[in-house]
Amino acid sequence: MTEPVVPVPAESQEGIAVRLRRIEGQVRGIQRMVEEGRDCREIANQIAAVRAALGSLNAVVVECYVRQCLNDPECSRNKTADELIEMMMKATR
């Protein structure tokens, strides 16, 4: 039996895309900072900001997954719980 695909719901896609574009801009900014020879502390602060933004985005995507699976009778709740625990463990590494 194949895993059911759980896509990001249409109503969340634009908000997620906006966040991704913002993160992309932040990463490009860090690249410019490195190329310009900026202070390592400034670069490290920007990297921390990107990590925080990615963590926040991950929480939004995981929330979408959980909400969709809880409303889908084909999703096993035990399997969903196991997958959620695994995703959260990866996110905190």
Secondary structure, 3 states (H helix, E strand, C coil): CCCCCCCCCHHHHHHHHHHHHHHHHHHHHHHHHHHCCCCHHHHHHHHHHHHHHHHHHHHHHHHHHHHHHHCCCCCCHHHHHHHHHHHHHHHCC
